[in-house]
Amino acid sequence: MSMNLGWLHTRLPMPAWTPLVDPLYQRVAHISDYWMWLLIPLVLVISVVYQTARKAELRQVPIAALWMSVKILAAFAVIGIGLELLYHYLTVWSVTGHP
């Protein structure tokens, strides 16, 4: 026995933002200015969860998670600087002409 629930769709309120469909940056003004700062808590949380699963004693987790977070953020910085230099080199190379 099938139920006709078509009426339910017309009576439910539509959300103001649909995840994975509507981009968040269209709803929140200037959120693109803060994307990089959201990387810090994301890395910290991932490091704590990972180190909690790896360490046998809980007292080792904060230091290990902090050290892992520093390494990840440093790697992101080095990769970002490298990509910026590569982009600068390639754009200058394409504008000035290549040999």
MIVO-118062 format. One record per atom (N, C-alpha, C): z, x, y; residue number from 1. Coordinates in steps of 0.1 Angstrom, whole numbers, plus 5000, padded with zeros to 4 digits. Each point is the difference from the previous one (the first is absolute). Layout:
MIVO-118062
+------+------+------+-----+
:   pz :   px :   py : seq :
+------+------+------+-----+
:    Z :    X :    Y : NUM :
...
+------+------+------+-----+
end
This chain:
MIVO-118062
+------+------+------+-----+
:   pz :   px :   py : seq :
+------+------+------+-----+
: 5000 : 5008 : 4988 :   1 :
: 5000 : 4992 : 5012 :   1 :
: 5000 : 5009 : 5012 :   1 :
: 4990 : 4999 : 5009 :   2 :
: 4999 : 5008 : 5012 :   2 :
: 5005 : 4992 : 5012 :   2 :
: 5006 : 5007 : 5009 :   3 :
: 5005 : 4994 : 5012 :   3 :
: 4991 : 5004 : 5012 :   3 :
: 4998 : 4991 : 5009 :   4 :
: 4992 : 5002 : 5012 :   4 :
: 5009 : 5004 : 5011 :   4 :
: 5000 : 5013 : 5004 :   5 :
: 5009 : 5005 : 5010 :   5 :
: 4992 : 5003 : 5013 :   5 :
: 4989 : 4994 : 5002 :   6 :
: 4992 : 5003 : 5012 :   6 :
: 5007 : 4996 : 5013 :   6 :
: 5008 : 4989 : 4999 :   7 :
: 5007 : 4996 : 5012 :   7 :
: 5011 : 5010 : 5004 :   7 :
: 5005 : 5008 : 4991 :   8 :
: 5010 : 5010 : 5003 :   8 :
: 4995 : 5011 : 5009 :   8 :
: 4987 : 5003 : 4999 :   9 :
: 4994 : 5011 : 5008 :   9 :
: 4999 : 4995 : 5015 :   9 :
: 4998 : 4987 : 5002 :  10 :
: 4999 : 4995 : 5014 :  10 :
: 5013 : 4998 : 5006 :  10 :
: 5011 : 4999 : 4993 :  11 :
: 5013 : 4997 : 5006 :  11 :
: 5008 : 5013 : 5002 :  11 :
: 4997 : 5011 : 4993 :  12 :
: 5008 : 5012 : 5002 :  12 :
: 4996 : 5007 : 5013 :  12 :
: 5009 : 5006 : 5007 :  13 :
: 4996 : 5008 : 5012 :  13 :
: 4994 : 5013 : 4996 :  13 :
: 4990 : 5004 : 5008 :  14 :
: 4993 : 5012 : 4998 :  14 :
: 5008 : 5012 : 5006 :  14 :
: 5001 : 5011 : 4993 :  15 :
: 5008 : 5011 : 5006 :  15 :
: 4993 : 5006 : 5012 :  15 :
: 5007 : 5006 : 5009 :  16 :
: 4994 : 5005 : 5012 :  16 :
: 4993 : 5013 : 4997 :  16 :
: 5004 : 5007 : 4989 :  17 :
: 4994 : 5013 : 4996 :  17 :
: 4998 : 5000 : 4985 :  17 :
: 4988 : 5002 : 4996 :  18 :
: 4997 : 5000 : 4985 :  18 :
: 4999 : 5015 : 4996 :  18 :
: 5010 : 5005 : 4992 :  19 :
: 4999 : 5014 : 4996 :  19 :
: 4987 : 5003 : 4993 :  19 :
: 4995 : 5012 : 5002 :  20 :
: 4988 : 5005 : 4993 :  20 :
: 4987 : 4993 : 5005 :  20 :
: 5001 : 4990 : 5008 :  21 :
: 4988 : 4993 : 5005 :  21 :
: 4999 : 5002 : 5015 :  21 :
: 5010 : 4997 : 5008 :  22 :
: 5000 : 5003 : 5014 :  22 :
: 5006 : 5013 : 5003 :  22 :
: 4994 : 5009 : 5008 :  23 :
: 5005 : 5013 : 5003 :  23 :
: 5013 : 4998 : 5009 :  23 :
: 5010 : 5008 : 4997 :  24 :
: 5012 : 4998 : 5008 :  24 :
: 4999 : 5005 : 5014 :  24 :
: 4991 : 5010 : 5002 :  25 :
: 4998 : 5005 : 5014 :  25 :
: 4994 : 4990 : 5009 :  25 :
: 4994 : 4989 : 4995 :  26 :
: 4995 : 4990 : 5009 :  26 :
: 5011 : 4990 : 5004 :  26 :
: 5011 : 5000 : 4993 :  27 :
: 5011 : 4991 : 5003 :  27 :
: 5011 : 5006 : 5008 :  27 :
: 5002 : 5013 : 4998 :  28 :
: 5011 : 5007 : 5007 :  28 :
: 4994 : 5010 : 5010 :  28 :
: 5002 : 4998 : 5012 :  29 :
: 4994 : 5009 : 5010 :  29 :
: 5006 : 5014 : 4999 :  29 :
: 4991 : 5010 : 5001 :  30 :
: 5004 : 5014 : 5001 :  30 :
: 5007 : 5005 : 4987 :  30 :
: 4998 : 4994 : 4989 :  31 :
: 5006 : 5005 : 4987 :  31 :
: 4994 : 5013 : 4996 :  31 :
: 4987 : 5002 : 5004 :  32 :
: 4994 : 5012 : 4996 :  32 :
: 5007 : 5013 : 5006 :  32 :
: 5007 : 4998 : 5011 :  33 :
: 5008 : 5011 : 5006 :  33 :
: 5012 : 5004 : 4991 :  33 :
: 5004 : 4992 : 4991 :  34 :
: 5012 : 5002 : 4992 :  34 :
: 4997 : 5003 : 4985 :  34 :
: 4988 : 5000 : 4996 :  35 :
: 4997 : 5002 : 4986 :  35 :
: 5005 : 5013 : 4994 :  35 :
: 4999 : 5011 : 5008 :  36 :
: 5004 : 5013 : 4995 :  36 :
: 5015 : 5001 : 4999 :  36 :
: 5007 : 4993 : 5009 :  37 :
: 5015 : 5000 : 4999 :  37 :
: 5005 : 4992 : 4988 :  37 :
: 4992 : 4991 : 4995 :  38 :
: 5004 : 4993 : 4988 :  38 :
: 4999 : 5008 : 4987 :  38 :
: 4993 : 5012 : 5001 :  39 :
: 4999 : 5008 : 4989 :  39 :
: 5013 : 5007 : 4996 :  39 :
: 5009 : 5002 : 5010 :  40 :
: 5013 : 5007 : 4997 :  40 :
: 5009 : 4992 : 4991 :  40 :
: 5003 : 4987 : 5003 :  41 :
: 5008 : 4992 : 4991 :  41 :
: 4993 : 4998 : 4987 :  41 :
: 4987 : 4999 : 5000 :  42 :
: 4993 : 4998 : 4987 :  42 :
: 5002 : 5012 : 4991 :  42 :
: 4999 : 5012 : 5005 :  43 :
: 5001 : 5012 : 4993 :  43 :
: 5015 : 5002 : 4995 :  43 :
: 5009 : 4996 : 5009 :  44 :
: 5014 : 5001 : 4996 :  44 :
: 5004 : 4991 : 4989 :  44 :
: 4995 : 4988 : 5000 :  45 :
: 5003 : 4990 : 4990 :  45 :
: 4994 : 5005 : 4986 :  45 :
: 4988 : 5004 : 5001 :  46 :
: 4993 : 5004 : 4988 :  46 :
: 5007 : 5013 : 4994 :  46 :
: 5004 : 5009 : 5008 :  47 :
: 5008 : 5012 : 4996 :  47 :
: 5013 : 4996 : 4993 :  47 :
: 5007 : 4991 : 5006 :  48 :
: 5013 : 4996 : 4995 :  48 :
: 4998 : 4993 : 4986 :  48 :
: 4991 : 4991 : 4999 :  49 :
: 4998 : 4994 : 4987 :  49 :
: 4995 : 5009 : 4990 :  49 :
: 4991 : 5009 : 5003 :  50 :
: 4995 : 5010 : 4991 :  50 :
: 5011 : 5010 : 4995 :  50 :
: 5008 : 5005 : 5009 :  51 :
: 5011 : 5009 : 4997 :  51 :
: 5011 : 4993 : 4992 :  51 :
: 5003 : 4987 : 5003 :  52 :
: 5010 : 4993 : 4993 :  52 :
: 4996 : 4999 : 4985 :  52 :
: 4987 : 4998 : 4997 :  53 :
: 4996 : 5000 : 4986 :  53 :
: 5000 : 5013 : 4994 :  53 :
: 4998 : 5011 : 5007 :  54 :
: 4999 : 5014 : 4995 :  54 :
: 5014 : 5007 : 4998 :  54 :
: 5009 : 4998 : 5009 :  55 :
: 5012 : 5007 : 4999 :  55 :
: 5011 : 4994 : 4991 :  55 :
: 5007 : 5009 : 4993 :  56 :
: 5010 : 4995 : 4991 :  56 :
: 5013 : 4996 : 5007 :  56 :
: 5003 : 5007 : 5011 :  57 :
: 5012 : 4997 : 5008 :  57 :
: 4996 : 4994 : 5013 :  57 :
: 5007 : 4990 : 5004 :  58 :
: 4996 : 4993 : 5013 :  58 :
: 5003 : 5008 : 5012 :  58 :
: 5009 : 5009 : 4999 :  59 :
: 5003 : 5008 : 5012 :  59 :
: 4989 : 5010 : 5004 :  59 :
: 4991 : 5002 : 4991 :  60 :
: 4989 : 5009 : 5002 :  60 :
: 4988 : 4993 : 5007 :  60 :
: 5000 : 4987 : 5001 :  61 :
: 4989 : 4992 : 5005 :  61 :
: 4998 : 5002 : 5015 :  61 :
: 5010 : 4999 : 5009 :  62 :
: 4996 : 5001 : 5014 :  62 :
: 4994 : 5013 : 5004 :  62 :
: 5005 : 5011 : 4995 :  63 :
: 4994 : 5013 : 5004 :  63 :
: 4986 : 5001 : 4994 :  63 :
: 4998 : 4996 : 4988 :  64 :
: 4987 : 5001 : 4994 :  64 :
: 4990 : 4991 : 5006 :  64 :
: 5004 : 4988 : 5004 :  65 :
: 4991 : 4990 : 5006 :  65 :
: 4997 : 5005 : 5014 :  65 :
: 5009 : 5006 : 5008 :  66 :
: 4997 : 5005 : 5013 :  66 :
: 4990 : 5011 : 4999 :  66 :
: 5003 : 5009 : 4991 :  67 :
: 4991 : 5012 : 4998 :  67 :
: 4986 : 4995 : 4996 :  67 :
: 4999 : 4991 : 4991 :  68 :
: 4987 : 4994 : 4996 :  68 :
: 4993 : 4993 : 5012 :  68 :
: 5007 : 4993 : 5008 :  69 :
: 4995 : 4993 : 5012 :  69 :
: 4994 : 5011 : 5010 :  69 :
: 5008 : 5010 : 5002 :  70 :
: 4995 : 5011 : 5009 :  70 :
: 4987 : 5006 : 4995 :  70 :
: 4999 : 5003 : 4987 :  71 :
: 4988 : 5005 : 4995 :  71 :
: 4988 : 4991 : 5001 :  71 :
: 5002 : 4987 : 4997 :  72 :
: 4989 : 4991 : 5001 :  72 :
: 4996 : 4998 : 5014 :  72 :
: 5009 : 4999 : 5010 :  73 :
: 4996 : 4999 : 5014 :  73 :
: 4993 : 5012 : 5005 :  73 :
: 5005 : 5012 : 4995 :  74 :
: 4993 : 5013 : 5004 :  74 :
: 4986 : 5000 : 4995 :  74 :
: 4998 : 4996 : 4987 :  75 :
: 4987 : 4999 : 4994 :  75 :
: 4991 : 4991 : 5008 :  75 :
: 5005 : 4988 : 5004 :  76 :
: 4992 : 4991 : 5008 :  76 :
: 4996 : 5006 : 5013 :  76 :
: 5009 : 5007 : 5006 :  77 :
: 4997 : 5007 : 5013 :  77 :
: 4989 : 5011 : 4998 :  77 :
: 5001 : 5008 : 4990 :  78 :
: 4991 : 5010 : 4998 :  78 :
: 4986 : 4994 : 4997 :  78 :
: 5000 : 4990 : 4991 :  79 :
: 4987 : 4993 : 4997 :  79 :
: 4994 : 4994 : 5013 :  79 :
: 5008 : 4993 : 5008 :  80 :
: 4996 : 4994 : 5012 :  80 :
: 4994 : 5010 : 5010 :  80 :
: 5007 : 5011 : 5001 :  81 :
: 4995 : 5011 : 5009 :  81 :
: 4987 : 5006 : 4995 :  81 :
: 4999 : 5002 : 4987 :  82 :
: 4988 : 5005 : 4994 :  82 :
: 4988 : 4990 : 5001 :  82 :
: 5003 : 4987 : 4999 :  83 :
: 4989 : 4991 : 5001 :  83 :
: 4995 : 4999 : 5015 :  83 :
: 5010 : 5001 : 5009 :  84 :
: 4997 : 5000 : 5014 :  84 :
: 4991 : 5012 : 5004 :  84 :
: 5004 : 5012 : 4995 :  85 :
: 4992 : 5012 : 5003 :  85 :
: 4986 : 4999 : 4993 :  85 :
: 4999 : 4994 : 4988 :  86 :
: 4987 : 4999 : 4994 :  86 :
: 4992 : 4990 : 5008 :  86 :
: 5005 : 4989 : 5004 :  87 :
: 4993 : 4990 : 5008 :  87 :
: 4995 : 5007 : 5013 :  87 :
: 5009 : 5007 : 5007 :  88 :
: 4996 : 5007 : 5012 :  88 :
: 4989 : 5010 : 4998 :  88 :
: 5001 : 5007 : 4989 :  89 :
: 4990 : 5010 : 4997 :  89 :
: 4986 : 4994 : 4997 :  89 :
: 5001 : 4989 : 4992 :  90 :
: 4987 : 4993 : 4996 :  90 :
: 4993 : 4993 : 5012 :  90 :
: 5008 : 4994 : 5009 :  91 :
: 4994 : 4993 : 5011 :  91 :
: 4995 : 5011 : 5010 :  91 :
: 5007 : 5011 : 5003 :  92 :
: 4994 : 5010 : 5008 :  92 :
: 4988 : 5006 : 4994 :  92 :
: 5000 : 5002 : 4987 :  93 :
: 4989 : 5006 : 4993 :  93 :
: 4988 : 4991 : 5001 :  93 :
: 5002 : 4987 : 4999 :  94 :
: 4988 : 4991 : 5000 :  94 :
: 4995 : 4998 : 5014 :  94 :
: 5009 : 5001 : 5010 :  95 :
: 4995 : 4998 : 5014 :  95 :
: 4993 : 5012 : 5005 :  95 :
: 5005 : 5012 : 4997 :  96 :
: 4994 : 5012 : 5005 :  96 :
: 4988 : 5005 : 4992 :  96 :
: 4998 : 4994 : 4989 :  97 :
: 4989 : 5004 : 4991 :  97 :
: 5005 : 5010 : 4990 :  97 :
: 4995 : 4998 : 4988 :  98 :
: 5004 : 5009 : 4989 :  98 :
: 4989 : 5010 : 4997 :  98 :
: 5003 : 5012 : 4996 :  99 :
: 4990 : 5010 : 4998 :  99 :
: 4991 : 4997 : 4988 :  99 :
+------+------+------+-----+
end
